[in-house]
Amino acid sequence: MATVTARVTPAGPLVGLAAVVGLLAMLDRLVGLGPRGWGVGLACGAALAALLSRGLIRASRRFLGPADRVTLARAVLVCAVAALTADAAVSAAAPVGLLVALSSVALALDAVDGAVARHTGTVTSLGARFDMETDAFLILVLSLHVSRDLGWWVLAIGLARYALLLVGVAARWAPWLQGQVAPRRWRKVVAAYQGIVLTVASAQVLPSAVAAAAVGAGFGLLLVSFGTEVVTLRQQSAGARGRTTTGYAVPAAPLDDAVPQGAP
């Protein structure tokens, strides 16, 4: 009986799914959503509920913390942005203003959930991962939207975070990739810049050349952030081998803690 109870889906993810459906219905009444928008929005909501439920169950938790609820609200908004982006791909009269507004609110709340977690003493690895993946998906959706105007190269920004999933495979042959790099404020600024510049580019308020330069600068900074982390990990690995040969072993950090701080 205890095992069955532990596997019951937590209520929080289901509330999130219901909120996604409600927000999509509201958008449908305001601007109209086509079949593609509804399909993408519902798929995102279902994936959100399933992945968050899995994370809670694996963490042996039944309820979301205060900061997790803020992140859930952000994730619901991102599902709506994804729905609008899907509609915009086939509609000449896409509600760009609404898309930008929802993205802006989601980005603004990014500064709230972390503050709430620290203030309430509820910082958790699940909450940090939930926050990071929400940011990453928003940037992926925005990069897809912006790529229609600036070119498909913009998608590289959105796909950067997901390329890190290959680290798990590469780590079999290069264990040094499992190291952990100390956080740096400038890397967090680079990550935040991606969401901001893509939102501004989505608003289409800048000349194409200026928007392309701003987004390209963000991509360049992202490459620098990732590149310096890879170099640091390699240097740490070399230093660890040197210390091991002198009798000081260095324990490996878990892969979940090895996500580069420059990830969006």
C-alpha atoms as a printed R data frame, in Angstrom:
    type eleno elety resid chain resno       x      y       z
1   ATOM     1    CA   MET     A     1   0.000  0.000   0.000
2   ATOM     2    CA   ALA     A     2   2.825  2.412   0.846
3   ATOM     3    CA   THR     A     3   4.395  1.819  -2.565
4   ATOM     4    CA   VAL     A     4   1.133  2.561  -4.354
5   ATOM     5    CA   THR     A     5   0.634  5.753  -2.356
6   ATOM     6    CA   ALA     A     6   4.151  6.947  -3.165
7   ATOM     7    CA   ARG     A     7   3.365  6.632  -6.856
8   ATOM     8    CA   VAL     A     8   0.199  8.744  -6.758
9   ATOM     9    CA   THR     A     9   0.605 11.761  -9.029
10  ATOM    10    CA   PRO     A    10   1.228 14.907  -6.930
11  ATOM    11    CA   ALA     A    11  -1.453 17.565  -7.162
12  ATOM    12    CA   GLY     A    12   0.830 20.438  -8.226
13  ATOM    13    CA   PRO     A    13   1.569 19.194 -11.749
14  ATOM    14    CA   LEU     A    14  -2.125 18.514 -12.357
15  ATOM    15    CA   VAL     A    15  -2.932 22.061 -11.280
16  ATOM    16    CA   GLY     A    16  -0.318 23.260 -13.740
17  ATOM    17    CA   LEU     A    17  -1.897 21.241 -16.552
18  ATOM    18    CA   ALA     A    18  -5.328 22.646 -15.715
19  ATOM    19    CA   ALA     A    19  -3.849 26.157 -15.730
20  ATOM    20    CA   VAL     A    20  -2.359 25.564 -19.178
21  ATOM    21    CA   VAL     A    21  -5.740 24.454 -20.537
22  ATOM    22    CA   GLY     A    22  -7.423 27.474 -18.961
23  ATOM    23    CA   LEU     A    23  -4.836 29.899 -20.363
24  ATOM    24    CA   LEU     A    24  -5.101 28.375 -23.824
25  ATOM    25    CA   ALA     A    25  -8.862 28.751 -23.694
26  ATOM    26    CA   MET     A    26  -8.440 32.408 -22.715
27  ATOM    27    CA   LEU     A    27  -6.030 32.989 -25.590
28  ATOM    28    CA   ASP     A    28  -8.471 31.286 -27.934
29  ATOM    29    CA   ARG     A    29 -11.177 33.750 -26.935
30  ATOM    30    CA   LEU     A    30  -8.837 36.745 -27.179
31  ATOM    31    CA   VAL     A    31  -6.945 36.085 -30.410
32  ATOM    32    CA   GLY     A    32  -8.027 32.657 -31.583
33  ATOM    33    CA   LEU     A    33  -5.838 29.560 -31.540
34  ATOM    34    CA   GLY     A    34  -5.627 27.219 -34.482
35  ATOM    35    CA   PRO     A    35  -5.299 23.439 -34.242
36  ATOM    36    CA   ARG     A    36  -1.508 23.711 -34.258
37  ATOM    37    CA   GLY     A    37  -1.502 26.179 -31.369
38  ATOM    38    CA   TRP     A    38  -3.862 24.023 -29.327
39  ATOM    39    CA   GLY     A    39  -1.879 20.882 -30.108
40  ATOM    40    CA   VAL     A    40   1.486 22.359 -29.151
41  ATOM    41    CA   GLY     A    41   0.097 24.060 -26.053
42  ATOM    42    CA   LEU     A    42  -1.583 20.900 -24.777
43  ATOM    43    CA   ALA     A    43   1.475 18.790 -25.563
44  ATOM    44    CA   CYS     A    44   3.659 21.208 -23.591
45  ATOM    45    CA   GLY     A    45   1.214 21.167 -20.686
46  ATOM    46    CA   ALA     A    46   1.117 17.370 -20.639
47  ATOM    47    CA   ALA     A    47   4.914 17.152 -20.785
48  ATOM    48    CA   LEU     A    48   5.175 19.700 -17.970
49  ATOM    49    CA   ALA     A    49   2.824 17.703 -15.746
50  ATOM    50    CA   ALA     A    50   4.514 14.383 -16.510
51  ATOM    51    CA   LEU     A    51   8.102 15.567 -16.015
52  ATOM    52    CA   LEU     A    52   7.341 17.562 -12.886
53  ATOM    53    CA   SER     A    53   5.423 14.625 -11.399
54  ATOM    54    CA   ARG     A    54   8.364 12.351 -12.125
55  ATOM    55    CA   GLY     A    55  10.738 14.798 -10.469
56  ATOM    56    CA   LEU     A    56   8.584 15.090  -7.355
57  ATOM    57    CA   ILE     A    57   8.175 11.341  -7.051
58  ATOM    58    CA   ARG     A    58  11.899 10.735  -7.463
59  ATOM    59    CA   ALA     A    59  12.542 13.358  -4.782
60  ATOM    60    CA   SER     A    60   9.956 11.664  -2.527
61  ATOM    61    CA   ARG     A    61   7.878 14.851  -2.417
62  ATOM    62    CA   ARG     A    62   4.137 15.263  -2.728
63  ATOM    63    CA   PHE     A    63   3.892 19.048  -2.757
64  ATOM    64    CA   LEU     A    64   5.516 21.996  -4.488
65  ATOM    65    CA   GLY     A    65   7.389 24.540  -2.398
66  ATOM    66    CA   PRO     A    66   6.650 28.284  -2.535
67  ATOM    67    CA   ALA     A    67   9.358 28.938  -5.143
68  ATOM    68    CA   ASP     A    68   8.283 25.896  -7.156
69  ATOM    69    CA   ARG     A    69   4.805 27.381  -7.464
70  ATOM    70    CA   VAL     A    70   6.267 30.557  -8.922
71  ATOM    71    CA   THR     A    71   8.289 28.492 -11.382
72  ATOM    72    CA   LEU     A    72   5.162 26.501 -12.248
73  ATOM    73    CA   ALA     A    73   3.384 29.757 -13.091
74  ATOM    74    CA   ARG     A    74   6.303 30.657 -15.358
75  ATOM    75    CA   ALA     A    75   6.145 27.236 -17.011
76  ATOM    76    CA   VAL     A    76   2.420 27.658 -17.690
77  ATOM    77    CA   LEU     A    77   3.151 30.993 -19.396
78  ATOM    78    CA   VAL     A    78   5.891 29.358 -21.476
79  ATOM    79    CA   CYS     A    79   3.405 26.720 -22.672
80  ATOM    80    CA   ALA     A    80   1.175 29.553 -23.856
81  ATOM    81    CA   VAL     A    81   4.125 31.224 -25.600
82  ATOM    82    CA   ALA     A    82   4.848 27.925 -27.352
83  ATOM    83    CA   ALA     A    83   1.226 27.736 -28.517
84  ATOM    84    CA   LEU     A    84   1.340 31.282 -29.902
85  ATOM    85    CA   THR     A    85   4.668 30.563 -31.586
86  ATOM    86    CA   ALA     A    86   3.216 27.477 -33.257
87  ATOM    87    CA   ASP     A    87   0.268 29.517 -34.540
88  ATOM    88    CA   ALA     A    88   2.586 32.289 -35.708
89  ATOM    89    CA   ALA     A    89   4.361 29.815 -37.957
90  ATOM    90    CA   VAL     A    90   1.229 29.457 -40.096
91  ATOM    91    CA   SER     A    91  -0.535 32.759 -39.481
92  ATOM    92    CA   ALA     A    92   0.292 36.087 -41.082
93  ATOM    93    CA   ALA     A    93  -1.511 37.975 -38.312
94  ATOM    94    CA   ALA     A    94   0.248 36.527 -35.282
95  ATOM    95    CA   PRO     A    95  -0.425 38.275 -31.936
96  ATOM    96    CA   VAL     A    96   3.200 39.294 -31.445
97  ATOM    97    CA   GLY     A    97   2.335 41.792 -28.709
98  ATOM    98    CA   LEU     A    98   0.663 39.106 -26.600
99  ATOM    99    CA   LEU     A    99   3.530 36.698 -27.172
100 ATOM   100    CA   VAL     A   100   6.041 39.326 -26.059
101 ATOM   101    CA   ALA     A   101   3.930 40.238 -23.027
102 ATOM   102    CA   LEU     A   102   3.705 36.645 -21.812
103 ATOM   103    CA   SER     A   103   7.430 36.110 -22.408
104 ATOM   104    CA   SER     A   104   8.270 39.299 -20.506
105 ATOM   105    CA   VAL     A   105   6.226 38.230 -17.494
106 ATOM   106    CA   ALA     A   106   7.866 34.795 -17.522
107 ATOM   107    CA   LEU     A   107  11.313 36.409 -17.649
108 ATOM   108    CA   ALA     A   108  10.452 38.860 -14.862
109 ATOM   109    CA   LEU     A   109   9.261 36.029 -12.611
110 ATOM   110    CA   ASP     A   110  12.636 34.354 -13.100
111 ATOM   111    CA   ALA     A   111  14.023 36.778 -10.532
112 ATOM   112    CA   VAL     A   112  11.173 35.991  -8.136
113 ATOM   113    CA   ASP     A   113  11.341 32.226  -7.678
114 ATOM   114    CA   GLY     A   114  14.998 32.259  -6.642
115 ATOM   115    CA   ALA     A   115  14.400 35.064  -4.168
116 ATOM   116    CA   VAL     A   116  11.392 33.224  -2.727
117 ATOM   117    CA   ALA     A   117  13.410 30.016  -2.359
118 ATOM   118    CA   ARG     A   118  16.187 31.805  -0.487
119 ATOM   119    CA   HIS     A   119  13.806 33.839   1.673
120 ATOM   120    CA   THR     A   120  11.761 30.795   2.710
121 ATOM   121    CA   GLY     A   121  14.748 28.468   3.060
122 ATOM   122    CA   THR     A   122  13.312 26.081   0.474
123 ATOM   123    CA   VAL     A   123  16.199 25.873  -1.995
124 ATOM   124    CA   THR     A   124  16.225 22.363  -3.509
125 ATOM   125    CA   SER     A   125  17.979 20.639  -6.389
126 ATOM   126    CA   LEU     A   126  14.588 19.853  -7.936
127 ATOM   127    CA   GLY     A   127  13.565 23.507  -7.760
128 ATOM   128    CA   ALA     A   128  16.823 24.636  -9.334
129 ATOM   129    CA   ARG     A   129  16.471 22.089 -12.145
130 ATOM   130    CA   PHE     A   130  12.818 23.047 -12.695
131 ATOM   131    CA   ASP     A   131  13.808 26.714 -12.917
132 ATOM   132    CA   MET     A   132  16.650 26.003 -15.344
133 ATOM   133    CA   GLU     A   133  14.575 23.806 -17.648
134 ATOM   134    CA   THR     A   134  11.784 26.398 -17.732
135 ATOM   135    CA   ASP     A   135  14.285 29.055 -18.787
136 ATOM   136    CA   ALA     A   136  15.789 26.732 -21.381
137 ATOM   137    CA   PHE     A   137  12.455 25.892 -22.968
138 ATOM   138    CA   LEU     A   138  11.384 29.535 -23.121
139 ATOM   139    CA   ILE     A   139  14.634 30.416 -24.900
140 ATOM   140    CA   LEU     A   140  14.148 27.497 -27.297
141 ATOM   141    CA   VAL     A   141  10.628 28.690 -28.160
142 ATOM   142    CA   LEU     A   142  11.731 32.309 -28.580
143 ATOM   143    CA   SER     A   143  14.706 31.308 -30.722
144 ATOM   144    CA   LEU     A   144  12.349 29.329 -32.950
145 ATOM   145    CA   HIS     A   145  10.088 32.364 -33.315
146 ATOM   146    CA   VAL     A   146  12.958 34.769 -34.016
147 ATOM   147    CA   SER     A   147  14.607 32.374 -36.474
148 ATOM   148    CA   ARG     A   148  11.746 32.985 -38.908
149 ATOM   149    CA   ASP     A   149  12.974 36.563 -39.365
150 ATOM   150    CA   LEU     A   150  16.707 36.384 -38.672
151 ATOM   151    CA   GLY     A   151  17.596 32.927 -39.931
152 ATOM   152    CA   TRP     A   152  17.792 29.394 -38.621
153 ATOM   153    CA   TRP     A   153  21.180 30.036 -37.013
154 ATOM   154    CA   VAL     A   154  19.266 31.604 -34.094
155 ATOM   155    CA   LEU     A   155  18.041 28.122 -33.169
156 ATOM   156    CA   ALA     A   156  21.574 27.322 -32.003
157 ATOM   157    CA   ILE     A   157  20.903 29.521 -28.958
158 ATOM   158    CA   GLY     A   158  17.800 27.588 -28.009
159 ATOM   159    CA   LEU     A   159  19.399 24.215 -28.645
160 ATOM   160    CA   ALA     A   160  22.505 24.988 -26.571
161 ATOM   161    CA   ARG     A   161  21.011 23.743 -23.314
162 ATOM   162    CA   TYR     A   162  19.817 20.523 -24.903
163 ATOM   163    CA   ALA     A   163  23.216 19.907 -26.425
164 ATOM   164    CA   LEU     A   164  24.392 19.554 -22.824
165 ATOM   165    CA   LEU     A   165  22.356 16.374 -22.573
166 ATOM   166    CA   LEU     A   166  25.003 14.839 -24.799
167 ATOM   167    CA   VAL     A   167  27.457 15.415 -21.969
168 ATOM   168    CA   GLY     A   168  26.056 12.326 -20.289
169 ATOM   169    CA   VAL     A   169  27.036 10.259 -23.317
170 ATOM   170    CA   ALA     A   170  30.371 11.962 -23.859
171 ATOM   171    CA   ALA     A   171  31.239 11.535 -20.180
172 ATOM   172    CA   ARG     A   172  31.630  7.800 -20.749
173 ATOM   173    CA   TRP     A   173  34.742  8.544 -22.757
174 ATOM   174    CA   ALA     A   174  35.616 11.878 -21.111
175 ATOM   175    CA   PRO     A   175  34.833 11.639 -17.379
176 ATOM   176    CA   TRP     A   176  36.325 15.093 -16.792
177 ATOM   177    CA   LEU     A   177  33.107 16.558 -18.266
178 ATOM   178    CA   GLN     A   178  31.373 15.481 -15.047
179 ATOM   179    CA   GLY     A   179  33.248 18.078 -13.048
180 ATOM   180    CA   GLN     A   180  31.656 21.099 -11.415
181 ATOM   181    CA   VAL     A   181  32.605 24.692 -12.155
182 ATOM   182    CA   ALA     A   182  32.152 27.411  -9.562
183 ATOM   183    CA   PRO     A   183  29.280 29.778 -10.510
184 ATOM   184    CA   ARG     A   184  30.214 33.135 -11.939
185 ATOM   185    CA   ARG     A   185  27.923 36.167 -11.996
186 ATOM   186    CA   TRP     A   186  28.891 37.102 -15.542
187 ATOM   187    CA   ARG     A   187  27.732 33.703 -16.785
188 ATOM   188    CA   LYS     A   188  24.338 34.256 -15.183
189 ATOM   189    CA   VAL     A   189  24.163 37.643 -16.880
190 ATOM   190    CA   VAL     A   190  24.949 35.994 -20.217
191 ATOM   191    CA   ALA     A   191  22.166 33.465 -19.656
192 ATOM   192    CA   ALA     A   192  19.662 36.200 -18.750
193 ATOM   193    CA   TYR     A   193  20.693 38.214 -21.801
194 ATOM   194    CA   GLN     A   194  19.558 35.431 -24.123
195 ATOM   195    CA   GLY     A   195  15.951 35.609 -22.967
196 ATOM   196    CA   ILE     A   196  15.878 39.398 -22.987
197 ATOM   197    CA   VAL     A   197  17.395 39.862 -26.425
198 ATOM   198    CA   LEU     A   198  15.197 37.174 -27.977
199 ATOM   199    CA   THR     A   199  12.092 38.768 -26.490
200 ATOM   200    CA   VAL     A   200  13.092 42.169 -27.857
201 ATOM   201    CA   ALA     A   201  13.795 40.611 -31.253
202 ATOM   202    CA   SER     A   202  10.382 38.911 -31.137
203 ATOM   203    CA   ALA     A   203   8.734 42.302 -30.623
204 ATOM   204    CA   GLN     A   204  10.099 43.418 -34.016
205 ATOM   205    CA   VAL     A   205  10.760 46.943 -32.746
206 ATOM   206    CA   LEU     A   206  14.362 46.990 -33.973
207 ATOM   207    CA   PRO     A   207  15.664 47.056 -37.541
208 ATOM   208    CA   SER     A   208  16.543 43.574 -38.726
209 ATOM   209    CA   ALA     A   209  20.257 44.356 -38.856
210 ATOM   210    CA   VAL     A   210  20.284 45.677 -35.303
211 ATOM   211    CA   ALA     A   211  18.249 42.749 -34.006
212 ATOM   212    CA   ALA     A   212  20.542 40.286 -35.776
213 ATOM   213    CA   ALA     A   213  23.615 41.959 -34.291
214 ATOM   214    CA   ALA     A   214  22.132 41.897 -30.770
215 ATOM   215    CA   VAL     A   215  21.105 38.245 -31.021
216 ATOM   216    CA   GLY     A   216  24.433 37.351 -32.629
217 ATOM   217    CA   ALA     A   217  26.264 39.031 -29.754
218 ATOM   218    CA   GLY     A   218  24.260 36.901 -27.336
219 ATOM   219    CA   PHE     A   219  25.212 33.770 -29.241
220 ATOM   220    CA   GLY     A   220  28.852 34.782 -29.151
221 ATOM   221    CA   LEU     A   221  28.724 35.379 -25.410
222 ATOM   222    CA   LEU     A   222  27.082 31.993 -24.942
223 ATOM   223    CA   LEU     A   223  29.903 30.319 -26.838
224 ATOM   224    CA   VAL     A   224  32.457 32.138 -24.689
225 ATOM   225    CA   SER     A   225  30.635 31.054 -21.527
226 ATOM   226    CA   PHE     A   226  30.511 27.409 -22.569
227 ATOM   227    CA   GLY     A   227  34.042 27.479 -23.912
228 ATOM   228    CA   THR     A   228  35.584 28.858 -20.730
229 ATOM   229    CA   GLU     A   229  33.746 26.266 -18.664
230 ATOM   230    CA   VAL     A   230  35.023 23.423 -20.825
231 ATOM   231    CA   VAL     A   231  38.577 24.765 -20.494
232 ATOM   232    CA   THR     A   232  38.138 25.099 -16.722
233 ATOM   233    CA   LEU     A   233  36.820 21.536 -16.438
234 ATOM   234    CA   ARG     A   234  39.792 20.259 -18.400
235 ATOM   235    CA   GLN     A   235  42.228 22.177 -16.207
236 ATOM   236    CA   GLN     A   236  40.532 20.905 -13.058
237 ATOM   237    CA   SER     A   237  40.753 17.358 -14.351
238 ATOM   238    CA   ALA     A   238  44.465 17.741 -15.039
239 ATOM   239    CA   GLY     A   239  44.980 19.205 -11.574
240 ATOM   240    CA   ALA     A   240  42.984 16.383  -9.976
241 ATOM   241    CA   ARG     A   241  45.117 13.757 -11.706
242 ATOM   242    CA   GLY     A   242  48.202 15.513 -10.430
243 ATOM   243    CA   ARG     A   243  46.903 15.523  -6.861
244 ATOM   244    CA   THR     A   244  45.838 11.874  -7.135
245 ATOM   245    CA   THR     A   245  49.365 10.841  -8.091
246 ATOM   246    CA   THR     A   246  50.606 12.522  -4.927
247 ATOM   247    CA   GLY     A   247  48.043 10.721  -2.775
248 ATOM   248    CA   TYR     A   248  45.128 13.164  -2.744
249 ATOM   249    CA   ALA     A   249  42.058 11.798  -4.499
250 ATOM   250    CA   VAL     A   250  39.292 14.140  -5.672
251 ATOM   251    CA   PRO     A   251  35.720 12.773  -5.654
252 ATOM   252    CA   ALA     A   252  33.725 13.184  -8.876
253 ATOM   253    CA   ALA     A   253  30.749 15.524  -8.873
254 ATOM   254    CA   PRO     A   254  27.373 14.086  -9.960
255 ATOM   255    CA   LEU     A   255  26.328 14.835 -13.510
256 ATOM   256    CA   ASP     A   256  23.256 16.844 -12.448
257 ATOM   257    CA   ASP     A   257  25.571 19.338 -10.751
258 ATOM   258    CA   ALA     A   258  27.755 19.675 -13.832
259 ATOM   259    CA   VAL     A   259  25.407 21.863 -15.868
260 ATOM   260    CA   PRO     A   260  27.408 24.876 -17.058
261 ATOM   261    CA   GLN     A   261  26.276 28.105 -15.421
262 ATOM   262    CA   GLY     A   262  26.022 29.794 -18.806
263 ATOM   263    CA   ALA     A   263  23.145 27.545 -19.828
264 ATOM   264    CA   PRO     A   264  19.993 29.473 -20.599
